[in-house]
Amino acid sequence: MDAQSEPGGLITLASRHDFQSTLDRLTEAMTAHRATIFAVIDHAAGATAAGQTLRPTTVVIFGDPRAGTPLMQAQQPSGIDLPLKVLVWEDETGAVWLSYNEPAWIARRHGLDPDDLPTIARMAEALAVFTSAAAGV
């Protein structure tokens, strides 16, 4: 159940838990580490409101200005990719996954060298901690 990097900087990790447990574990891990949860967007509820169906699909938007601000100071358009987010989703077989953008990819996307920004490593570490706790790995 290792996290797998996909083209375009997307990291995806399989969860050992059902959708709601994975989502709950994710937000609990974020809260325990004092990350600020800015929004939780339930795409499936939005689909239902539009008269459509969608398997459970929720994005959690979170961050810490101490980590994100240096990226925006170096390259303000990086704010389009901040705060960070994790998508929790259920596939057609009922398997649950967590996906997120790799912080180093975000930096490179905006012309920044991830090695020049120590906050990139901290962001990557936080994402790994949160998603591993949520996935039960």
C-alpha positions as CSV (number, residue, x, y, z in Angstrom):
1,M,0.0,0.0,0.0
2,D,2.8,2.4,-0.8
3,A,1.9,5.8,-2.1
4,Q,2.4,5.9,-5.9
5,S,3.5,9.0,-7.8
6,E,1.6,9.6,-11.0
7,P,2.4,11.9,-13.9
8,G,1.8,15.5,-13.1
9,G,2.9,15.2,-9.5
10,L,-0.2,13.4,-8.2
11,I,0.4,11.0,-5.3
12,T,-2.2,8.4,-4.6
13,L,-2.4,6.1,-1.6
14,A,-4.8,3.2,-1.0
15,S,-6.7,3.2,2.3
16,R,-7.4,0.2,4.5
17,H,-10.6,1.8,5.7
18,D,-14.0,2.6,4.4
19,F,-14.6,6.1,2.9
20,Q,-16.1,7.8,6.0
21,S,-13.5,6.3,8.4
22,T,-10.7,7.4,6.0
23,L,-12.1,10.9,5.9
24,D,-12.5,11.1,9.6
25,R,-9.0,9.8,10.3
26,L,-7.6,12.3,7.8
27,T,-9.2,15.3,9.5
28,E,-8.4,14.0,12.9
29,A,-4.7,13.7,12.0
30,M,-4.7,17.2,10.6
31,T,-6.3,18.6,13.7
32,A,-4.0,16.7,16.0
33,H,-1.0,18.3,14.2
34,R,-2.6,21.7,14.4
35,A,-3.1,22.1,10.6
36,T,-5.9,24.5,9.8
37,I,-8.8,22.9,7.8
38,F,-10.1,25.7,5.7
39,A,-12.8,23.8,3.9
40,V,-14.3,20.3,3.3
41,I,-16.0,20.0,-0.1
42,D,-18.3,17.0,-0.6
43,H,-18.4,16.6,-4.4
44,A,-20.9,13.7,-4.1
45,A,-23.4,16.0,-2.3
46,G,-22.9,18.6,-5.0
47,A,-23.6,16.0,-7.6
48,T,-26.8,15.0,-5.8
49,A,-27.9,18.6,-5.6
50,A,-27.4,18.8,-9.4
51,G,-29.5,15.7,-9.9
52,Q,-26.5,13.5,-10.7
53,T,-24.7,10.7,-8.9
54,L,-21.0,10.4,-7.9
55,R,-19.3,7.9,-5.6
56,P,-18.0,9.4,-2.4
57,T,-15.5,12.1,-3.3
58,T,-14.5,14.7,-0.8
59,V,-11.6,17.2,-0.9
60,V,-10.1,18.6,2.4
61,I,-8.4,22.0,2.0
62,F,-5.9,22.7,4.7
63,G,-2.6,24.4,5.5
64,D,-0.4,26.5,7.6
65,P,0.6,30.0,6.6
66,R,4.1,29.5,8.0
67,A,4.6,26.8,5.3
68,G,2.7,28.3,2.3
69,T,3.7,31.9,2.6
70,P,7.4,31.4,1.6
71,L,6.2,29.9,-1.7
72,M,3.9,32.8,-2.4
73,Q,6.6,35.2,-1.4
74,A,9.0,33.6,-3.9
75,Q,6.3,33.2,-6.6
76,Q,3.0,34.7,-5.8
77,P,1.0,32.7,-8.5
78,S,1.8,29.5,-6.5
79,G,-1.2,30.6,-4.4
80,I,-3.4,28.9,-7.0
81,D,-2.1,25.6,-5.6
82,L,-2.2,26.6,-1.9
83,P,-3.5,25.9,0.6
84,L,-2.8,22.2,0.1
85,K,-5.6,19.7,-0.4
86,V,-6.2,16.0,-0.1
87,L,-8.9,14.2,-2.1
88,V,-10.6,11.1,-0.5
89,W,-12.5,9.1,-3.0
90,E,-14.1,5.7,-3.5
91,D,-13.6,3.8,-6.8
92,E,-16.1,1.6,-8.7
93,T,-15.0,-1.5,-6.7
94,G,-15.5,0.2,-3.3
95,A,-11.8,0.7,-2.7
96,V,-10.9,4.0,-1.0
97,W,-8.0,6.2,-2.0
98,L,-6.3,9.5,-1.0
99,S,-4.7,11.7,-3.6
100,Y,-2.8,14.9,-3.4
101,N,-0.3,17.1,-5.3
102,E,3.3,16.5,-4.4
103,P,4.7,19.7,-2.9
104,A,7.9,19.5,-4.9
105,W,5.8,19.3,-8.1
106,I,3.9,22.5,-7.0
107,A,7.2,24.3,-6.5
108,R,8.6,23.2,-9.9
109,R,5.3,24.1,-11.6
110,H,5.9,27.7,-10.4
111,G,9.6,27.8,-11.4
112,L,10.9,27.3,-7.9
113,D,13.6,24.9,-6.8
114,P,12.1,22.7,-4.1
115,D,15.6,22.3,-2.5
116,D,15.8,26.1,-2.0
117,L,12.5,26.1,0.0
118,P,12.8,24.1,3.3
119,T,9.0,24.3,3.7
120,I,8.5,22.0,0.7
121,A,10.0,19.1,2.6
122,R,7.9,19.9,5.7
123,M,4.8,20.0,3.5
124,A,5.6,16.7,2.0
125,E,6.2,15.2,5.4
126,A,2.9,16.5,6.8
127,L,1.0,15.1,3.8
128,A,2.7,11.7,4.2
129,V,1.8,11.7,8.0
130,F,-1.8,12.8,7.4
131,T,-2.5,10.4,4.6
132,S,-0.7,7.5,6.2
133,A,-2.7,8.0,9.4
134,A,-5.9,8.2,7.3
135,A,-5.1,5.1,5.2
136,G,-4.0,3.0,8.2
137,V,-0.5,2.3,6.8
